[in-house]
Amino acid sequence: MKLPLAGLVFVVFLCRIPTNAQARPLPGADVQQIYQRLLPQIEKIPLFDHHAHPGFFDDPEVDAMAAPPGSAALRERDTNPELVAAAKALFGYPYNDFSAEHSKWLVQKKAELKKSRGNAYFSDILDKLNIERGVANRAMMADYLDPKRFPWVFFADAFMWPFDNKRETARNPDEQVYIPLQEKMLHRWMKQENVEKLPADFAAYLSFVTRTLEDNQKKGGIAMKFEVTYFRSAKFGDPTREQAEDVYLRFVNGGIPSEQECRTFQDYIFRYLVREGGRLHLPVHIHSAVGIGDYFNLSEGNIFNLENILRDPRYSNTIFVMIHGGYPYEREAIWLAAAKNVYMDSSLMEILMYPSEFKHSIKQWLETFPDKITFGTDSFPYNETLGAEESYWLGVQSARTGLAAALAEMISEGEVSEAQALQMARGYLHDNAVSIYEGKGH
């Protein structure tokens, strides 16, 4: 029988394995020593932060959305003592709490550094944390962020909401915050492209969408980002162009479309943007985890509702990055990365989860598709005292320690060698994401 090439490679690989090699179900007594050996080496690996919102707390461009009132997970509350550790590490904060009186010291210290360091302020934060580059997922770029250190990912949701959105806004109080900001974003793209009002015909509207993508790419945009699961279900139908055009022509000049008419139009525009991402070699980032606010629909926003998009052969040239890894369904979601053009990003996970729990998730990812996972912090300015700086620190520390713990167990259990573990660490923390933007993603 003639074996296919893949079979021959597998046989050769098996021949290299010692006959007594078998992974063990429990780590040995050496796991702590292995962890202590690994962590310093992992700390030396420069990071590519695949997802963050760098900026000052009063910068409205940090996100295309605003956060409505809602409950914060335990670790994200400003009572988390780890944030004191972050302020100490980054700014030499001399106190052990964030009382109103003590917080003034940190606010003043940051103000002094912003004034003295200018445009180097946030680059300094990256340097302290050994972050080589940190993706800036922002509405618009800020002149105080060095584009060489902070590549831009821009938002693309707004193209799906060009009509009168009173019905959409009325669904719940969260949408009363979100939808007007999408309308604002659309008008900013129109102004950028010198489009005074919505085009009268559908072809011209699609041309405007494409021009915006192309111009944003020329301005340094490395990917487009969707937060669409905040606004509607992640279940996308597959309407024809004629159906979408019919909706556009009937409502471009006024009137309120029904929910089904909205969805038909949005489904088509989303798929159009995905196709354009493939044509332009512009990866598509999608928020795929639980969201903020009191009305985020976890079942409708479930990452598996996107499976028909991710596995559609028509989009095989489009690279998808599932931002936040589908959390809290990240253990199942990793199997979506079996598709050659789908990657999982761990941002948010290592901020919401403590390292002891994050270790389990990242270990399972490493044991499944280690070449398809990427690191991110989801850094975001909390408030005037606790900013993106502290959340950068929290994400970096959690990822490095959780990763070292996961790999130490894998080595102790006989799953990988120490050299293989460090190669996996470099892939997750840096190389896998970089390969996407160097044209080697799939």
C-alpha positions as CSV (number, residue, x, y, z in Angstrom):
1,M,0.0,0.0,0.0
2,K,1.4,3.4,-0.9
3,L,1.1,5.9,1.9
4,P,0.2,9.6,1.1
5,L,2.9,12.1,2.0
6,A,1.1,13.1,5.2
7,G,1.1,9.5,6.3
8,L,4.8,9.1,5.6
9,V,5.6,12.2,7.7
10,F,3.5,10.8,10.5
11,V,5.3,7.4,10.4
12,V,8.7,9.2,10.5
13,F,7.5,11.3,13.4
14,L,6.4,8.2,15.3
15,C,9.7,6.5,14.7
16,R,11.4,9.3,16.5
17,I,9.4,8.9,19.7
18,P,10.9,6.6,22.3
19,T,8.9,3.4,22.8
20,N,8.2,4.3,26.4
21,A,7.0,7.9,25.6
22,Q,3.5,8.5,27.0
23,A,2.0,11.7,28.3
24,R,1.0,11.4,32.0
25,P,-2.3,12.7,33.4
26,L,-0.7,14.5,36.4
27,P,2.3,16.8,36.7
28,G,5.2,15.5,38.8
29,A,7.0,17.0,41.8
30,D,9.3,18.9,39.4
31,V,6.5,21.2,38.0
32,Q,7.4,24.1,40.4
33,Q,11.1,23.9,39.4
34,I,10.2,23.9,35.7
35,Y,7.9,26.9,36.3
36,Q,10.7,28.8,38.0
37,R,13.0,28.0,35.1
38,L,10.5,28.9,32.4
39,L,9.1,32.2,33.7
40,P,12.3,34.3,33.4
41,Q,12.7,33.0,29.8
42,I,9.1,33.8,29.0
43,E,9.5,37.3,30.5
44,K,12.3,38.0,28.0
45,I,10.1,37.3,24.9
46,P,9.0,40.6,23.3
47,L,5.2,40.7,23.1
48,F,2.9,41.5,20.2
49,D,-0.3,42.7,21.9
50,H,-3.0,41.8,19.4
51,H,-5.8,43.7,21.0
52,A,-6.0,46.8,23.2
53,H,-7.5,50.3,23.5
54,P,-4.6,52.5,24.4
55,G,-5.4,56.1,25.4
56,F,-6.2,58.5,28.1
57,F,-9.4,58.2,30.1
58,D,-10.8,61.4,28.6
59,D,-10.0,60.5,25.0
60,P,-13.3,59.7,23.2
61,E,-11.5,57.9,20.4
62,V,-10.4,55.0,22.5
63,D,-13.4,53.0,21.3
64,A,-16.2,53.4,18.9
65,M,-18.6,52.7,21.8
66,A,-19.2,54.0,25.3
67,A,-19.7,51.7,28.3
68,P,-23.2,51.8,29.8
69,P,-23.8,51.1,33.5
70,G,-23.3,47.5,34.3
71,S,-21.7,45.0,36.6
72,A,-17.9,44.5,36.6
73,A,-16.3,41.2,37.3
74,L,-14.4,40.9,40.5
75,R,-11.0,41.3,39.0
76,E,-11.9,44.3,36.9
77,R,-13.1,46.4,39.9
78,D,-10.8,49.1,41.1
79,T,-10.7,47.4,44.5
80,N,-8.5,44.7,43.0
81,P,-5.2,45.0,45.0
82,E,-3.3,43.8,41.9
83,L,-3.9,47.2,40.4
84,V,-2.0,48.8,43.3
85,A,0.9,46.4,42.4
86,A,0.6,47.7,38.8
87,A,0.8,51.3,39.9
88,K,3.8,50.5,42.0
89,A,5.6,48.7,39.2
90,L,4.9,51.3,36.5
91,F,5.0,54.6,38.5
92,G,6.6,53.9,41.9
93,Y,3.2,54.4,43.6
94,P,4.1,54.7,47.4
95,Y,0.7,53.6,48.9
96,N,-1.1,50.3,49.4
97,D,-4.6,51.5,48.5
98,F,-6.5,53.9,46.2
99,S,-8.1,56.1,48.8
100,A,-9.2,59.5,47.4
101,E,-6.2,61.2,49.1
102,H,-3.7,58.6,47.9
103,S,-5.1,58.5,44.3
104,K,-4.2,62.1,43.9
105,W,-0.5,61.1,43.9
106,L,-1.0,58.8,41.0
107,V,-3.1,61.3,39.0
108,Q,-0.4,63.9,39.5
109,K,2.5,61.5,38.7
110,K,0.8,60.6,35.4
111,A,0.2,64.2,34.5
112,E,3.9,65.0,35.1
113,L,5.0,62.2,32.9
114,K,2.5,63.0,30.1
115,K,3.9,66.6,30.1
116,S,7.6,65.6,30.2
117,R,7.4,62.5,27.9
118,G,4.8,63.8,25.4
119,N,4.3,61.3,22.5
120,A,6.7,58.9,24.1
121,Y,4.4,58.4,27.2
122,F,2.6,55.2,26.0
123,S,5.7,53.9,24.2
124,D,7.4,54.1,27.6
125,I,4.7,51.9,29.1
126,L,5.3,49.3,26.3
127,D,9.0,49.4,27.0
128,K,8.5,48.7,30.7
129,L,6.4,45.7,29.9
130,N,8.5,44.4,27.0
131,I,5.7,44.9,24.5
132,E,7.3,45.3,21.1
133,R,4.0,46.5,19.5
134,G,0.5,47.0,20.8
135,V,-2.4,47.0,18.5
136,A,-4.5,50.2,18.9
137,N,-8.1,49.2,18.4
138,R,-9.6,52.7,18.3
139,A,-12.2,54.8,16.6
140,M,-9.5,57.1,15.3
141,M,-5.7,57.2,16.0
142,A,-4.3,59.7,18.4
143,D,-1.3,61.8,17.7
144,Y,0.2,60.9,21.0
145,L,0.5,57.2,19.9
146,D,3.6,56.3,17.8
147,P,2.2,54.4,14.8
148,K,5.4,52.3,14.6
149,R,4.6,50.9,18.1
150,F,0.8,51.1,17.9
151,P,-0.6,49.7,14.6
152,W,-4.2,50.7,14.1
153,V,-7.3,48.4,13.9
154,F,-10.4,50.4,12.9
155,F,-14.1,49.7,13.4
156,A,-16.4,48.7,10.5
157,D,-19.8,48.1,12.2
158,A,-21.2,51.5,11.3
159,F,-21.7,50.6,7.7
160,M,-24.6,48.3,8.8
161,W,-26.6,51.1,10.3
162,P,-27.2,53.8,7.6
163,F,-31.0,54.2,8.1
164,D,-33.3,55.7,10.7
165,N,-32.5,53.5,13.7
166,K,-35.3,54.4,16.1
167,R,-36.5,50.8,16.2
168,E,-33.0,49.5,16.9
169,T,-32.4,52.2,19.6
170,A,-35.7,51.4,21.4
171,R,-34.8,47.8,22.2
172,N,-33.1,48.5,25.5
173,P,-31.1,51.2,27.3
174,D,-27.7,49.8,26.1
175,E,-28.7,50.3,22.5
176,Q,-29.7,53.9,23.3
177,V,-26.0,54.4,24.0
178,Y,-24.5,52.1,21.3
179,I,-26.6,52.9,18.2
180,P,-26.2,56.7,18.1
181,L,-22.4,56.1,18.3
182,Q,-22.6,53.9,15.2
183,E,-24.5,56.6,13.4
184,K,-21.8,59.1,14.5
185,M,-19.1,56.8,13.2
186,L,-20.8,56.3,9.9
187,H,-20.9,60.1,9.4
188,R,-17.3,60.4,10.2
189,W,-16.4,57.9,7.5
190,M,-18.7,59.8,5.1
191,K,-16.9,63.0,6.0
192,Q,-13.5,61.3,5.5
193,E,-14.6,60.2,2.0
194,N,-16.3,63.5,1.1
195,V,-19.7,61.9,0.9
196,E,-22.2,64.6,1.9
197,K,-25.2,62.4,2.1
198,L,-26.0,58.7,1.6
199,P,-25.7,57.8,-2.1
200,A,-29.0,57.4,-3.9
201,D,-28.1,54.0,-5.3
202,F,-26.8,50.8,-3.7
203,A,-23.8,50.4,-5.9
204,A,-22.5,53.8,-4.9
205,Y,-23.0,53.0,-1.2
206,L,-20.9,49.8,-1.6
207,S,-18.3,51.8,-3.4
208,F,-18.2,54.3,-0.5
209,V,-17.7,51.3,1.9
210,T,-14.8,50.0,-0.2
211,R,-13.1,53.3,-0.5
212,T,-13.2,53.8,3.3
213,L,-11.6,50.4,3.8
214,E,-8.9,51.1,1.2
215,D,-8.2,54.6,2.6
216,N,-8.0,53.3,6.2
217,Q,-5.6,50.7,5.1
218,K,-3.5,53.4,3.4
219,K,-3.5,55.3,6.7
220,G,-1.9,52.4,8.5
221,G,-4.9,50.2,9.4
222,I,-3.9,46.6,9.6
223,A,-7.3,45.1,10.2
224,M,-11.0,45.9,10.6
225,K,-12.9,45.2,13.8
226,F,-16.5,44.3,14.5
227,E,-18.3,44.8,17.8
228,V,-21.5,43.7,16.1
229,T,-22.6,41.2,18.9
230,Y,-23.3,44.2,21.1
231,F,-25.9,45.4,18.7
232,R,-27.6,42.3,17.3
233,S,-27.3,38.5,17.0
234,A,-24.2,36.9,15.6
235,K,-26.4,34.8,13.4
236,F,-25.9,36.1,9.9
237,G,-28.2,35.1,7.1
238,D,-27.1,35.0,3.4
239,P,-29.4,37.4,1.5
240,T,-28.9,38.2,-2.1
241,R,-27.6,41.5,-3.3
242,E,-31.0,42.2,-4.8
243,Q,-32.7,41.8,-1.4
244,A,-30.2,44.1,0.3
245,E,-30.5,46.7,-2.5
246,D,-34.3,46.6,-2.2
247,V,-34.1,47.5,1.5
248,Y,-31.5,50.3,0.8
249,L,-33.6,51.9,-1.9
250,R,-36.7,51.9,0.2
251,F,-35.2,53.5,3.3
252,V,-32.2,55.5,2.1
253,N,-34.3,58.7,2.0
254,G,-36.3,58.0,5.2
255,G,-38.6,55.6,7.0
256,I,-37.9,53.1,9.6
257,P,-37.2,49.5,8.4
258,S,-38.6,46.5,10.2
259,E,-36.3,44.3,12.3
260,Q,-36.2,41.8,9.5
261,E,-35.4,44.4,6.9
262,C,-32.6,45.7,9.1
263,R,-31.2,42.2,9.5
264,T,-31.4,41.5,5.7
265,F,-29.4,44.6,5.0
266,Q,-26.9,44.1,7.8
267,D,-26.4,40.4,6.9
268,Y,-25.4,41.4,3.3
269,I,-23.2,44.3,4.3
270,F,-21.4,42.2,6.9
271,R,-20.6,39.5,4.3
272,Y,-19.6,42.2,1.8
273,L,-17.1,43.6,4.3
274,V,-15.8,40.1,5.0
275,R,-15.3,39.5,1.3
276,E,-13.5,42.9,0.9
277,G,-11.2,41.9,3.8
278,G,-10.1,38.9,1.8
279,R,-9.6,40.9,-1.4
280,L,-7.6,43.7,0.4
281,H,-5.7,41.3,2.7
282,L,-7.2,43.1,5.6
283,P,-7.9,40.7,8.5
284,V,-11.3,40.7,10.2
285,H,-11.4,41.0,14.0
286,I,-14.7,40.1,15.7
287,H,-15.6,40.6,19.3
288,S,-16.6,37.0,20.3
289,A,-17.0,37.0,24.0
290,V,-19.3,38.2,26.7
291,G,-19.8,41.9,26.7
292,I,-20.4,44.9,29.0
293,G,-23.7,46.4,29.9
294,D,-26.8,44.8,31.4
295,Y,-28.4,43.7,28.1
296,F,-25.6,41.9,26.3
297,N,-27.3,38.7,25.0
298,L,-24.8,35.9,25.7
299,S,-26.7,33.3,23.7
300,E,-27.2,35.4,20.6
301,G,-23.6,36.7,20.9
302,N,-22.2,33.1,21.2
303,I,-19.2,32.6,19.0
304,F,-20.7,29.5,17.5
305,N,-23.3,31.6,15.8
306,L,-20.5,32.7,13.5
307,E,-19.5,29.2,12.4
308,N,-21.3,29.5,9.1
309,I,-19.2,32.6,8.3
310,L,-15.9,31.2,9.5
311,R,-16.3,27.9,7.6
312,D,-17.7,29.4,4.4
313,P,-15.4,28.5,1.6
314,R,-16.2,31.8,-0.1
315,Y,-14.2,33.6,2.6
316,S,-11.2,31.2,2.7
317,N,-9.0,34.2,1.7
318,T,-10.1,36.3,4.7
319,I,-8.2,35.9,7.9
320,F,-10.5,36.0,11.0
321,V,-9.2,36.8,14.5
322,M,-11.7,35.9,17.2
323,I,-11.1,38.7,19.7
324,H,-11.4,37.4,23.3
325,G,-11.4,33.8,22.2
326,G,-15.2,33.3,22.6
327,Y,-14.9,33.5,26.4
328,P,-16.6,32.0,28.4
329,Y,-16.8,29.3,25.7
330,E,-13.1,29.4,24.9
331,R,-12.4,25.7,25.5
332,E,-14.9,24.7,22.8
333,A,-14.2,27.7,20.5
334,I,-10.5,26.7,20.0
335,W,-11.8,24.1,17.5
336,L,-12.9,26.8,15.2
337,A,-9.2,27.5,14.7
338,A,-9.0,24.2,12.8
339,A,-9.9,26.3,9.8
340,K,-6.7,27.6,8.2
341,N,-7.8,31.2,8.3
342,V,-9.2,31.4,11.8
343,Y,-7.1,32.6,14.8
344,M,-8.0,32.9,18.5
345,D,-7.0,36.0,20.6
346,S,-6.9,35.7,24.4
347,S,-7.3,39.4,25.3
348,L,-9.8,40.0,28.1
349,M,-9.5,36.4,29.3
350,E,-6.3,37.0,31.2
351,I,-7.8,40.2,32.8
352,L,-11.1,38.6,33.8
353,M,-9.6,35.3,34.9
354,Y,-7.0,35.0,37.6
355,P,-3.8,33.3,36.5
356,S,-4.7,30.1,38.3
357,E,-7.8,29.7,36.0
358,F,-6.3,31.3,32.9
359,K,-3.6,28.6,33.1
360,H,-6.3,25.9,32.3
361,S,-7.7,27.7,29.3
362,I,-4.3,28.5,27.7
363,K,-3.1,25.0,28.3
364,Q,-6.0,23.5,26.5
365,W,-5.4,25.9,23.6
366,L,-1.7,25.0,23.5
367,E,-2.6,21.3,23.5
368,T,-4.9,21.9,20.5
369,F,-3.8,24.5,18.0
370,P,-0.7,26.2,19.5
371,D,0.1,27.9,16.2
372,K,-3.3,29.6,15.9
373,I,-3.5,31.4,19.2
374,T,-2.4,35.0,19.9
375,F,-1.8,37.2,23.0
376,G,-3.7,40.4,23.7
377,T,-4.4,42.5,26.8
378,D,-7.6,44.4,26.0
379,S,-6.0,47.3,27.9
380,F,-8.6,50.0,28.4
381,P,-8.6,53.2,30.6
382,Y,-10.8,52.5,33.6
383,N,-10.9,56.1,34.9
384,E,-8.7,59.1,35.7
385,T,-6.7,57.2,38.3
386,L,-6.6,53.7,36.9
387,G,-5.9,53.8,33.1
388,A,-4.9,51.7,30.2
389,E,-1.4,51.6,31.8
390,E,-2.5,49.4,34.8
391,S,-4.6,47.1,32.6
392,Y,-1.6,46.6,30.3
393,W,0.4,45.5,33.3
394,L,-2.4,43.2,34.6
395,G,-2.9,41.5,31.2
396,V,0.9,41.0,30.7
397,Q,1.5,39.6,34.1
398,S,-1.4,37.2,34.0
399,A,-0.5,36.0,30.5
400,R,3.2,35.4,31.3
401,T,2.6,33.6,34.6
402,G,-0.4,31.6,33.4
403,L,1.5,30.6,30.3
404,A,4.6,29.5,32.3
405,A,2.4,27.5,34.6
406,A,0.6,25.8,31.7
407,L,3.8,24.9,29.9
408,A,5.5,23.7,33.1
409,E,2.6,21.2,33.6
410,M,2.9,20.1,29.9
411,I,6.6,19.5,30.3
412,S,6.2,17.7,33.6
413,E,3.4,15.5,32.1
414,G,5.6,14.5,29.2
415,E,3.6,16.3,26.5
416,V,6.4,18.6,25.2
417,S,10.1,19.2,25.7
418,E,11.3,22.4,27.3
419,A,12.6,23.6,23.9
420,Q,9.1,22.9,22.3
421,A,7.4,24.7,25.2
422,L,9.5,27.9,24.7
423,Q,8.8,27.7,21.0
424,M,5.0,27.6,21.8
425,A,5.5,30.5,24.1
426,R,7.1,32.6,21.4
427,G,4.4,31.7,19.0
428,Y,1.6,32.7,21.4
429,L,3.2,35.9,22.7
430,H,4.6,37.2,19.4
431,D,5.2,35.1,16.3
432,N,1.7,33.8,15.5
433,A,0.2,37.3,15.3
434,V,3.1,38.8,13.5
435,S,2.9,36.1,10.8
436,I,-0.7,37.2,10.0
437,Y,0.5,40.7,9.0
438,E,3.6,39.5,7.2
439,G,1.4,37.6,4.8
440,K,2.1,34.2,6.3
441,G,-1.1,33.7,8.2
442,H,-2.5,30.9,6.0
